[in-house]
Amino acid sequence: MHLNITLIIRIAGVGLLVAVICQILQKNGREEQATFVSVAGVVVVALLLLSEIASLVSAVRSAFGI
């Protein structure tokens, strides 16, 4: 399985952006919005990893003959 470097950079970018936004929101007393942004960041990263997870599942299926 080949993990593309652009995918790693995208995930790091999303993480950095979410961290900065959460810090700004928490400094301004908006903890609920900061939580929402962090959950949205997790969802975005999960969607980015969806194709890699699908290829992992197909590799495991072919390895075990399922």
N, CA, C and O atoms as a Tripos MOL2 file, in Angstrom:
@<TRIPOS>MOLECULE
protein
  264   263    66     0     0
PROTEIN
NO_CHARGES

@<TRIPOS>ATOM
      1 N           0.8480   -1.1700    0.0000 N.3       1 MET1
      2 CA          0.0000    0.0000    0.0000 C.3       1 MET1
      3 C           0.8980    1.2390    0.0000 C.2       1 MET1
      4 O           1.7950    1.3700    0.8330 O.2       1 MET1
      5 N           0.6500    2.1180   -0.9190 N.am      2 HIS2
      6 CA          1.4700    3.3080   -1.1020 C.3       2 HIS2
      7 C           0.7160    4.5210   -0.5730 C.2       2 HIS2
      8 O          -0.3490    4.8670   -1.0830 O.2       2 HIS2
      9 N           1.2690    5.1620    0.4490 N.am      3 LEU3
     10 CA          0.6490    6.3440    1.0210 C.3       3 LEU3
     11 C           1.2350    7.5790    0.3320 C.2       3 LEU3
     12 O           2.4370    7.8370    0.4000 O.2       3 LEU3
     13 N           0.3840    8.3110   -0.3120 N.am      4 ASN4
     14 CA          0.8000    9.4660   -1.0900 C.3       4 ASN4
     15 C           1.2240   10.6080   -0.1570 C.2       4 ASN4
     16 O           0.5730   10.8690    0.8550 O.2       4 ASN4
     17 N           2.3190   11.2800   -0.5110 N.am      5 ILE5
     18 CA          2.8390   12.3710    0.3230 C.3       5 ILE5
     19 C           1.8840   13.5570    0.3460 C.2       5 ILE5
     20 O           1.8310   14.2850    1.3380 O.2       5 ILE5
     21 N           1.1370   13.7630   -0.7170 N.am      6 THR6
     22 CA          0.1850   14.8760   -0.7200 C.3       6 THR6
     23 C          -0.9390   14.6320    0.2860 C.2       6 THR6
     24 O          -1.4720   15.5760    0.8700 O.2       6 THR6
     25 N          -1.2920   13.3760    0.4840 N.am      7 LEU7
     26 CA         -2.3100   13.0630    1.4800 C.3       7 LEU7
     27 C          -1.8090   13.3980    2.8800 C.2       7 LEU7
     28 O          -2.5590   13.9360    3.6940 O.2       7 LEU7
     29 N          -0.5710   13.0900    3.1600 N.am      8 ILE8
     30 CA          0.0140   13.4040    4.4690 C.3       8 ILE8
     31 C           0.0710   14.9110    4.6750 C.2       8 ILE8
     32 O          -0.2150   15.3980    5.7690 O.2       8 ILE8
     33 N           0.4330   15.6470    3.6460 N.am      9 ILE9
     34 CA          0.5050   17.1110    3.7450 C.3       9 ILE9
     35 C          -0.8920   17.7030    3.9380 C.2       9 ILE9
     36 O          -1.0640   18.6500    4.7060 O.2       9 ILE9
     37 N          -1.8850   17.1520    3.2460 N.am     10 ARG10
     38 CA         -3.2550   17.6350    3.4240 C.3      10 ARG10
     39 C          -3.7470   17.4080    4.8490 C.2      10 ARG10
     40 O          -4.3630   18.2890    5.4490 O.2      10 ARG10
     41 N          -3.4700   16.2200    5.3870 N.am     11 ILE11
     42 CA         -3.8920   15.9140    6.7530 C.3      11 ILE11
     43 C          -3.1980   16.8420    7.7410 C.2      11 ILE11
     44 O          -3.8270   17.3390    8.6760 O.2      11 ILE11
     45 N          -1.9090   17.0750    7.5390 N.am     12 ALA12
     46 CA         -1.1740   17.9910    8.4140 C.3      12 ALA12
     47 C          -1.7260   19.4070    8.2990 C.2      12 ALA12
     48 O          -1.8360   20.1110    9.3030 O.2      12 ALA12
     49 N          -2.0720   19.8260    7.1000 N.am     13 GLY13
     50 CA         -2.6450   21.1580    6.9020 C.3      13 GLY13
     51 C          -3.9810   21.3150    7.5970 C.2      13 GLY13
     52 O          -4.2510   22.3450    8.2140 O.2      13 GLY13
     53 N          -4.8180   20.2930    7.4960 N.am     14 VAL14
     54 CA         -6.1140   20.3440    8.1800 C.3      14 VAL14
     55 C          -5.9020   20.4050    9.6890 C.2      14 VAL14
     56 O          -6.5750   21.1640   10.3860 O.2      14 VAL14
     57 N          -4.9700   19.6090   10.1860 N.am     15 GLY15
     58 CA         -4.6940   19.6150   11.6210 C.3      15 GLY15
     59 C          -4.1730   20.9540   12.1070 C.2      15 GLY15
     60 O          -4.5750   21.4350   13.1660 O.2      15 GLY15
     61 N          -3.2890   21.5490   11.3430 N.am     16 LEU16
     62 CA         -2.7440   22.8570   11.7140 C.3      16 LEU16
     63 C          -3.8270   23.9320   11.6890 C.2      16 LEU16
     64 O          -3.9110   24.7580   12.5980 O.2      16 LEU16
     65 N          -4.6440   23.9180   10.6560 N.am     17 LEU17
     66 CA         -5.7160   24.8990   10.5360 C.3      17 LEU17
     67 C          -6.7180   24.7520   11.6750 C.2      17 LEU17
     68 O          -7.1440   25.7460   12.2630 O.2      17 LEU17
     69 N          -7.0930   23.5190   11.9850 N.am     18 VAL18
     70 CA         -8.0410   23.2780   13.0670 C.3      18 VAL18
     71 C          -7.4480   23.7160   14.4050 C.2      18 VAL18
     72 O          -8.1490   24.3050   15.2280 O.2      18 VAL18
     73 N          -6.1680   23.4360   14.6280 N.am     19 ALA19
     74 CA         -5.5350   23.8280   15.8870 C.3      19 ALA19
     75 C          -5.5200   25.3410   16.0600 C.2      19 ALA19
     76 O          -5.7960   25.8410   17.1510 O.2      19 ALA19
     77 N          -5.2010   26.0710   15.0040 N.am     20 VAL20
     78 CA         -5.1670   27.5360   15.0830 C.3      20 VAL20
     79 C          -6.5610   28.1020   15.3270 C.2      20 VAL20
     80 O          -6.7420   28.9910   16.1580 O.2      20 VAL20
     81 N          -7.5390   27.5830   14.6000 N.am     21 ILE21
     82 CA         -8.9100   28.0860   14.7710 C.3      21 ILE21
     83 C          -9.4270   27.7800   16.1740 C.2      21 ILE21
     84 O         -10.0870   28.6160   16.7910 O.2      21 ILE21
     85 N          -9.1290   26.5890   16.6750 N.am     22 CYS22
     86 CA         -9.5760   26.2260   18.0270 C.3      22 CYS22
     87 C          -8.9340   27.1280   19.0770 C.2      22 CYS22
     88 O          -9.6020   27.5480   20.0210 O.2      22 CYS22
     89 N          -7.6600   27.4250   18.9240 N.am     23 GLN23
     90 CA         -6.9980   28.3110   19.8810 C.3      23 GLN23
     91 C          -7.6150   29.7060   19.8620 C.2      23 GLN23
     92 O          -7.8280   30.3060   20.9160 O.2      23 GLN23
     93 N          -7.8990   30.2170   18.6770 N.am     24 ILE24
     94 CA         -8.5040   31.5470   18.5670 C.3      24 ILE24
     95 C          -9.8890   31.5650   19.2000 C.2      24 ILE24
     96 O         -10.2390   32.4980   19.9230 O.2      24 ILE24
     97 N         -10.6800   30.5160   18.9190 N.am     25 LEU25
     98 CA        -12.0270   30.4700   19.4810 C.3      25 LEU25
     99 C         -12.0030   30.3180   20.9980 C.2      25 LEU25
    100 O         -12.8210   30.9250   21.6890 O.2      25 LEU25
    101 N         -11.0850   29.5250   21.5190 N.am     26 GLN26
    102 CA        -11.0130   29.3470   22.9660 C.3      26 GLN26
    103 C         -10.5470   30.6150   23.6690 C.2      26 GLN26
    104 O         -11.0060   30.9070   24.7730 O.2      26 GLN26
    105 N          -9.6550   31.3670   23.0580 N.am     27 LYS27
    106 CA         -9.2020   32.6330   23.6540 C.3      27 LYS27
    107 C         -10.3430   33.6460   23.7200 C.2      27 LYS27
    108 O         -10.3690   34.5080   24.5980 O.2      27 LYS27
    109 N         -11.2880   33.5330   22.7780 N.am     28 ASN28
    110 CA        -12.4170   34.4550   22.7490 C.3      28 ASN28
    111 C         -13.6110   33.9290   23.5350 C.2      28 ASN28
    112 O         -14.6820   34.5340   23.5080 O.2      28 ASN28
    113 N         -13.4380   32.8030   24.2390 N.am     29 GLY29
    114 CA        -14.5040   32.2800   25.0780 C.3      29 GLY29
    115 C         -15.5780   31.5110   24.3410 C.2      29 GLY29
    116 O         -16.6960   31.3850   24.8410 O.2      29 GLY29
    117 N         -15.2720   31.0030   23.1850 N.am     30 ARG30
    118 CA        -16.2480   30.2450   22.4040 C.3      30 ARG30
    119 C         -15.8360   28.7770   22.3400 C.2      30 ARG30
    120 O         -15.4400   28.2640   21.2940 O.2      30 ARG30
    121 N         -15.9420   28.1230   23.4900 N.am     31 GLU31
    122 CA        -15.4870   26.7370   23.5850 C.3      31 GLU31
    123 C         -16.3620   25.7870   22.7720 C.2      31 GLU31
    124 O         -15.8640   24.8050   22.2220 O.2      31 GLU31
    125 N         -17.6680   26.0730   22.6920 N.am     32 GLU32
    126 CA        -18.5660   25.2040   21.9370 C.3      32 GLU32
    127 C         -18.2200   25.2020   20.4510 C.2      32 GLU32
    128 O         -18.2070   24.1510   19.8110 O.2      32 GLU32
    129 N         -17.9440   26.3710   19.9150 N.am     33 GLN33
    130 CA        -17.5660   26.4490   18.5100 C.3      33 GLN33
    131 C         -16.2180   25.7830   18.2710 C.2      33 GLN33
    132 O         -16.0020   25.1810   17.2200 O.2      33 GLN33
    133 N         -15.3090   25.8860   19.2370 N.am     34 ALA34
    134 CA        -14.0050   25.2320   19.1150 C.3      34 ALA34
    135 C         -14.1630   23.7180   19.0750 C.2      34 ALA34
    136 O         -13.4790   23.0360   18.3130 O.2      34 ALA34
    137 N         -15.0600   23.2000   19.8900 N.am     35 THR35
    138 CA        -15.3350   21.7640   19.8720 C.3      35 THR35
    139 C         -15.9240   21.3460   18.5340 C.2      35 THR35
    140 O         -15.5550   20.3110   17.9790 O.2      35 THR35
    141 N         -16.8400   22.1530   18.0230 N.am     36 PHE36
    142 CA        -17.4480   21.8560   16.7200 C.3      36 PHE36
    143 C         -16.4010   21.8520   15.6140 C.2      36 PHE36
    144 O         -16.4380   20.9950   14.7310 O.2      36 PHE36
    145 N         -15.4750   22.7930   15.6530 N.am     37 VAL37
    146 CA        -14.4210   22.8570   14.6390 C.3      37 VAL37
    147 C         -13.5110   21.6390   14.7280 C.2      37 VAL37
    148 O         -13.1030   21.0980   13.7000 O.2      37 VAL37
    149 N         -13.1910   21.2030   15.9320 N.am     38 SER38
    150 CA        -12.3250   20.0340   16.0660 C.3      38 SER38
    151 C         -13.0210   18.7650   15.5830 C.2      38 SER38
    152 O         -12.3820   17.9110   14.9680 O.2      38 SER38
    153 N         -14.3030   18.6280   15.8480 N.am     39 VAL39
    154 CA        -15.0470   17.4740   15.3390 C.3      39 VAL39
    155 C         -15.1400   17.5230   13.8210 C.2      39 VAL39
    156 O         -15.0090   16.4940   13.1570 O.2      39 VAL39
    157 N         -15.3610   18.6970   13.2730 N.am     40 ALA40
    158 CA        -15.4030   18.8370   11.8240 C.3      40 ALA40
    159 C         -14.0540   18.4930   11.1960 C.2      40 ALA40
    160 O         -14.0050   17.9130   10.1110 O.2      40 ALA40
    161 N         -12.9650   18.8460   11.8680 N.am     41 GLY41
    162 CA        -11.6380   18.4910   11.3770 C.3      41 GLY41
    163 C         -11.4170   16.9920   11.3510 C.2      41 GLY41
    164 O         -10.8170   16.4670   10.4130 O.2      41 GLY41
    165 N         -11.8950   16.2990   12.3740 N.am     42 VAL42
    166 CA        -11.7890   14.8330   12.3970 C.3      42 VAL42
    167 C         -12.5830   14.2220   11.2520 C.2      42 VAL42
    168 O         -12.1270   13.2690   10.6220 O.2      42 VAL42
    169 N         -13.7560   14.7570   10.9790 N.am     43 VAL43
    170 CA        -14.5860   14.2440    9.8850 C.3      43 VAL43
    171 C         -13.8970   14.4760    8.5390 C.2      43 VAL43
    172 O         -13.9090   13.5940    7.6800 O.2      43 VAL43
    173 N         -13.3090   15.6350    8.3520 N.am     44 VAL44
    174 CA        -12.6150   15.9340    7.1030 C.3      44 VAL44
    175 C         -11.4380   14.9830    6.8880 C.2      44 VAL44
    176 O         -11.2320   14.4840    5.7820 O.2      44 VAL44
    177 N         -10.6690   14.7360    7.9460 N.am     45 VAL45
    178 CA         -9.5390   13.8210    7.8320 C.3      45 VAL45
    179 C         -10.0270   12.4070    7.5600 C.2      45 VAL45
    180 O          -9.4060   11.6850    6.7800 O.2      45 VAL45
    181 N         -11.1190   11.9970    8.1840 N.am     46 ALA46
    182 CA        -11.6740   10.6690    7.9190 C.3      46 ALA46
    183 C         -12.1050   10.5380    6.4670 C.2      46 ALA46
    184 O         -11.9180    9.4860    5.8550 O.2      46 ALA46
    185 N         -12.6790   11.5930    5.9160 N.am     47 LEU47
    186 CA        -13.0730   11.5580    4.5040 C.3      47 LEU47
    187 C         -11.8510   11.5140    3.5930 C.2      47 LEU47
    188 O         -11.8840   10.8740    2.5420 O.2      47 LEU47
    189 N         -10.7780   12.1870    3.9880 N.am     48 LEU48
    190 CA         -9.5510   12.1270    3.1950 C.3      48 LEU48
    191 C          -8.9530   10.7240    3.2090 C.2      48 LEU48
    192 O          -8.3630   10.2910    2.2190 O.2      48 LEU48
    193 N          -9.1000   10.0150    4.3180 N.am     49 LEU49
    194 CA         -8.5190    8.6880    4.4610 C.3      49 LEU49
    195 C          -9.4290    7.5680    3.9560 C.2      49 LEU49
    196 O          -9.0380    6.4010    3.9760 O.2      49 LEU49
    197 N         -10.6100    7.9040    3.5140 N.am     50 LEU50
    198 CA        -11.5810    6.8930    3.1230 C.3      50 LEU50
    199 C         -11.0760    5.9760    2.0130 C.2      50 LEU50
    200 O         -11.2740    4.7630    2.0800 O.2      50 LEU50
    201 N         -10.4320    6.5310    1.0040 N.am     51 SER51
    202 CA         -9.9370    5.6990   -0.0980 C.3      51 SER51
    203 C          -8.7970    4.7910    0.3520 C.2      51 SER51
    204 O          -8.6800    3.6580   -0.1160 O.2      51 SER51
    205 N          -7.9550    5.2880    1.2620 N.am     52 GLU52
    206 CA         -6.8630    4.4580    1.7830 C.3      52 GLU52
    207 C          -7.4060    3.3120    2.6320 C.2      52 GLU52
    208 O          -6.8810    2.2000    2.5850 O.2      52 GLU52
    209 N          -8.4390    3.5770    3.3950 N.am     53 ILE53
    210 CA         -9.0530    2.5280    4.2100 C.3      53 ILE53
    211 C          -9.7090    1.4860    3.3140 C.2      53 ILE53
    212 O          -9.6410    0.2910    3.6000 O.2      53 ILE53
    213 N         -10.3420    1.9310    2.2340 N.am     54 ALA54
    214 CA        -10.9620    0.9900    1.3010 C.3      54 ALA54
    215 C          -9.9200    0.0950    0.6450 C.2      54 ALA54
    216 O         -10.1580   -1.1010    0.4730 O.2      54 ALA54
    217 N          -8.7750    0.6500    0.2770 N.am     55 SER55
    218 CA         -7.7350   -0.1790   -0.3280 C.3      55 SER55
    219 C          -7.1290   -1.1370    0.7020 C.2      55 SER55
    220 O          -6.7340   -2.2470    0.3460 O.2      55 SER55
    221 N          -7.0510   -0.7310    1.9560 N.am     56 LEU56
    222 CA         -6.5730   -1.6230    3.0130 C.3      56 LEU56
    223 C          -7.5230   -2.7970    3.2110 C.2      56 LEU56
    224 O          -7.0770   -3.9350    3.3630 O.2      56 LEU56
    225 N          -8.8130   -2.5350    3.2110 N.am     57 VAL57
    226 CA         -9.7990   -3.5960    3.3770 C.3      57 VAL57
    227 C          -9.7480   -4.5660    2.2040 C.2      57 VAL57
    228 O          -9.8410   -5.7780    2.3980 O.2      57 VAL57
    229 N          -9.6040   -4.0500    1.0010 N.am     58 SER58
    230 CA         -9.5340   -4.9460   -0.1550 C.3      58 SER58
    231 C          -8.2440   -5.7660   -0.1420 C.2      58 SER58
    232 O          -8.2470   -6.9170   -0.5800 O.2      58 SER58
    233 N          -7.1540   -5.2010    0.3470 N.am     59 ALA59
    234 CA         -5.8970   -5.9640    0.4510 C.3      59 ALA59
    235 C          -6.0270   -7.0750    1.4910 C.2      59 ALA59
    236 O          -5.5310   -8.1820    1.2800 O.2      59 ALA59
    237 N          -6.6870   -6.7890    2.6020 N.am     60 VAL60
    238 CA         -6.8850   -7.8140    3.6290 C.3      60 VAL60
    239 C          -7.8110   -8.9080    3.1040 C.2      60 VAL60
    240 O          -7.5850  -10.0910    3.3600 O.2      60 VAL60
    241 N          -8.8470   -8.5170    2.3730 N.am     61 ARG61
    242 CA         -9.7530   -9.5200    1.7960 C.3      61 ARG61
    243 C          -9.0250  -10.4260    0.8020 C.2      61 ARG61
    244 O          -9.2220  -11.6410    0.7970 O.2      61 ARG61
    245 N          -8.1960   -9.8310   -0.0260 N.am     62 SER62
    246 CA         -7.4870  -10.6640   -1.0040 C.3      62 SER62
    247 C          -6.4200  -11.5160   -0.3300 C.2      62 SER62
    248 O          -6.1280  -12.6110   -0.8120 O.2      62 SER62
    249 N          -5.8320  -11.0570    0.7590 N.am     63 ALA63
    250 CA         -4.8260  -11.8430    1.4600 C.3      63 ALA63
    251 C          -5.4500  -13.0540    2.1370 C.2      63 ALA63
    252 O          -4.8380  -14.1220    2.1660 O.2      63 ALA63
    253 N          -6.6360  -12.9160    2.6740 N.am     64 PHE64
    254 CA         -7.3030  -14.0170    3.3510 C.3      64 PHE64
    255 C          -8.2930  -14.7580    2.4690 C.2      64 PHE64
    256 O          -8.9140  -15.7220    2.9180 O.2      64 PHE64
    257 N          -8.4540  -14.3350    1.2360 N.am     65 GLY65
    258 CA         -9.3350  -15.0110    0.3010 C.3      65 GLY65
    259 C         -10.8080  -14.8730    0.6340 C.2      65 GLY65
    260 O         -11.5940  -15.7890    0.3900 O.2      65 GLY65
    261 N         -11.1780  -13.7480    1.1820 N.am     66 ILE66
    262 CA        -12.5770  -13.5300    1.5610 C.3      66 ILE66
    263 C         -13.3380  -12.9720    0.3780 C.2      66 ILE66
    264 O         -14.5370  -12.7150    0.4800 O.2      66 ILE66
@<TRIPOS>BOND
     1     1     2 1
     2     2     3 1
     3     3     4 2
     4     3     5 am
     5     5     6 1
     6     6     7 1
     7     7     8 2
     8     7     9 am
     9     9    10 1
    10    10    11 1
    11    11    12 2
    12    11    13 am
    13    13    14 1
    14    14    15 1
    15    15    16 2
    16    15    17 am
    17    17    18 1
    18    18    19 1
    19    19    20 2
    20    19    21 am
    21    21    22 1
    22    22    23 1
    23    23    24 2
    24    23    25 am
    25    25    26 1
    26    26    27 1
    27    27    28 2
    28    27    29 am
    29    29    30 1
    30    30    31 1
    31    31    32 2
    32    31    33 am
    33    33    34 1
    34    34    35 1
    35    35    36 2
    36    35    37 am
    37    37    38 1
    38    38    39 1
    39    39    40 2
    40    39    41 am
    41    41    42 1
    42    42    43 1
    43    43    44 2
    44    43    45 am
    45    45    46 1
    46    46    47 1
    47    47    48 2
    48    47    49 am
    49    49    50 1
    50    50    51 1
    51    51    52 2
    52    51    53 am
    53    53    54 1
    54    54    55 1
    55    55    56 2
    56    55    57 am
    57    57    58 1
    58    58    59 1
    59    59    60 2
    60    59    61 am
    61    61    62 1
    62    62    63 1
    63    63    64 2
    64    63    65 am
    65    65    66 1
    66    66    67 1
    67    67    68 2
    68    67    69 am
    69    69    70 1
    70    70    71 1
    71    71    72 2
    72    71    73 am
    73    73    74 1
    74    74    75 1
    75    75    76 2
    76    75    77 am
    77    77    78 1
    78    78    79 1
    79    79    80 2
    80    79    81 am
    81    81    82 1
    82    82    83 1
    83    83    84 2
    84    83    85 am
    85    85    86 1
    86    86    87 1
    87    87    88 2
    88    87    89 am
    89    89    90 1
    90    90    91 1
    91    91    92 2
    92    91    93 am
    93    93    94 1
    94    94    95 1
    95    95    96 2
    96    95    97 am
    97    97    98 1
    98    98    99 1
    99    99   100 2
   100    99   101 am
   101   101   102 1
   102   102   103 1
   103   103   104 2
   104   103   105 am
   105   105   106 1
   106   106   107 1
   107   107   108 2
   108   107   109 am
   109   109   110 1
   110   110   111 1
   111   111   112 2
   112   111   113 am
   113   113   114 1
   114   114   115 1
   115   115   116 2
   116   115   117 am
   117   117   118 1
   118   118   119 1
   119   119   120 2
   120   119   121 am
   121   121   122 1
   122   122   123 1
   123   123   124 2
   124   123   125 am
   125   125   126 1
   126   126   127 1
   127   127   128 2
   128   127   129 am
   129   129   130 1
   130   130   131 1
   131   131   132 2
   132   131   133 am
   133   133   134 1
   134   134   135 1
   135   135   136 2
   136   135   137 am
   137   137   138 1
   138   138   139 1
   139   139   140 2
   140   139   141 am
   141   141   142 1
   142   142   143 1
   143   143   144 2
   144   143   145 am
   145   145   146 1
   146   146   147 1
   147   147   148 2
   148   147   149 am
   149   149   150 1
   150   150   151 1
   151   151   152 2
   152   151   153 am
   153   153   154 1
   154   154   155 1
   155   155   156 2
   156   155   157 am
   157   157   158 1
   158   158   159 1
   159   159   160 2
   160   159   161 am
   161   161   162 1
   162   162   163 1
   163   163   164 2
   164   163   165 am
   165   165   166 1
   166   166   167 1
   167   167   168 2
   168   167   169 am
   169   169   170 1
   170   170   171 1
   171   171   172 2
   172   171   173 am
   173   173   174 1
   174   174   175 1
   175   175   176 2
   176   175   177 am
   177   177   178 1
   178   178   179 1
   179   179   180 2
   180   179   181 am
   181   181   182 1
   182   182   183 1
   183   183   184 2
   184   183   185 am
   185   185   186 1
   186   186   187 1
   187   187   188 2
   188   187   189 am
   189   189   190 1
   190   190   191 1
   191   191   192 2
   192   191   193 am
   193   193   194 1
   194   194   195 1
   195   195   196 2
   196   195   197 am
   197   197   198 1
   198   198   199 1
   199   199   200 2
   200   199   201 am
   201   201   202 1
   202   202   203 1
   203   203   204 2
   204   203   205 am
   205   205   206 1
   206   206   207 1
   207   207   208 2
   208   207   209 am
   209   209   210 1
   210   210   211 1
   211   211   212 2
   212   211   213 am
   213   213   214 1
   214   214   215 1
   215   215   216 2
   216   215   217 am
   217   217   218 1
   218   218   219 1
   219   219   220 2
   220   219   221 am
   221   221   222 1
   222   222   223 1
   223   223   224 2
   224   223   225 am
   225   225   226 1
   226   226   227 1
   227   227   228 2
   228   227   229 am
   229   229   230 1
   230   230   231 1
   231   231   232 2
   232   231   233 am
   233   233   234 1
   234   234   235 1
   235   235   236 2
   236   235   237 am
   237   237   238 1
   238   238   239 1
   239   239   240 2
   240   239   241 am
   241   241   242 1
   242   242   243 1
   243   243   244 2
   244   243   245 am
   245   245   246 1
   246   246   247 1
   247   247   248 2
   248   247   249 am
   249   249   250 1
   250   250   251 1
   251   251   252 2
   252   251   253 am
   253   253   254 1
   254   254   255 1
   255   255   256 2
   256   255   257 am
   257   257   258 1
   258   258   259 1
   259   259   260 2
   260   259   261 am
   261   261   262 1
   262   262   263 1
   263   263   264 2
@<TRIPOS>SUBSTRUCTURE
     1 MET1         2 RESIDUE 1 A MET
     2 HIS2         6 RESIDUE 1 A HIS
     3 LEU3        10 RESIDUE 1 A LEU
     4 ASN4        14 RESIDUE 1 A ASN
     5 ILE5        18 RESIDUE 1 A ILE
     6 THR6        22 RESIDUE 1 A THR
     7 LEU7        26 RESIDUE 1 A LEU
     8 ILE8        30 RESIDUE 1 A ILE
     9 ILE9        34 RESIDUE 1 A ILE
    10 ARG10       38 RESIDUE 1 A ARG
    11 ILE11       42 RESIDUE 1 A ILE
    12 ALA12       46 RESIDUE 1 A ALA
    13 GLY13       50 RESIDUE 1 A GLY
    14 VAL14       54 RESIDUE 1 A VAL
    15 GLY15       58 RESIDUE 1 A GLY
    16 LEU16       62 RESIDUE 1 A LEU
    17 LEU17       66 RESIDUE 1 A LEU
    18 VAL18       70 RESIDUE 1 A VAL
    19 ALA19       74 RESIDUE 1 A ALA
    20 VAL20       78 RESIDUE 1 A VAL
    21 ILE21       82 RESIDUE 1 A ILE
    22 CYS22       86 RESIDUE 1 A CYS
    23 GLN23       90 RESIDUE 1 A GLN
    24 ILE24       94 RESIDUE 1 A ILE
    25 LEU25       98 RESIDUE 1 A LEU
    26 GLN26      102 RESIDUE 1 A GLN
    27 LYS27      106 RESIDUE 1 A LYS
    28 ASN28      110 RESIDUE 1 A ASN
    29 GLY29      114 RESIDUE 1 A GLY
    30 ARG30      118 RESIDUE 1 A ARG
    31 GLU31      122 RESIDUE 1 A GLU
    32 GLU32      126 RESIDUE 1 A GLU
    33 GLN33      130 RESIDUE 1 A GLN
    34 ALA34      134 RESIDUE 1 A ALA
    35 THR35      138 RESIDUE 1 A THR
    36 PHE36      142 RESIDUE 1 A PHE
    37 VAL37      146 RESIDUE 1 A VAL
    38 SER38      150 RESIDUE 1 A SER
    39 VAL39      154 RESIDUE 1 A VAL
    40 ALA40      158 RESIDUE 1 A ALA
    41 GLY41      162 RESIDUE 1 A GLY
    42 VAL42      166 RESIDUE 1 A VAL
    43 VAL43      170 RESIDUE 1 A VAL
    44 VAL44      174 RESIDUE 1 A VAL
    45 VAL45      178 RESIDUE 1 A VAL
    46 ALA46      182 RESIDUE 1 A ALA
    47 LEU47      186 RESIDUE 1 A LEU
    48 LEU48      190 RESIDUE 1 A LEU
    49 LEU49      194 RESIDUE 1 A LEU
    50 LEU50      198 RESIDUE 1 A LEU
    51 SER51      202 RESIDUE 1 A SER
    52 GLU52      206 RESIDUE 1 A GLU
    53 ILE53      210 RESIDUE 1 A ILE
    54 ALA54      214 RESIDUE 1 A ALA
    55 SER55      218 RESIDUE 1 A SER
    56 LEU56      222 RESIDUE 1 A LEU
    57 VAL57      226 RESIDUE 1 A VAL
    58 SER58      230 RESIDUE 1 A SER
    59 ALA59      234 RESIDUE 1 A ALA
    60 VAL60      238 RESIDUE 1 A VAL
    61 ARG61      242 RESIDUE 1 A ARG
    62 SER62      246 RESIDUE 1 A SER
    63 ALA63      250 RESIDUE 1 A ALA
    64 PHE64      254 RESIDUE 1 A PHE
    65 GLY65      258 RESIDUE 1 A GLY
    66 ILE66      262 RESIDUE 1 A ILE
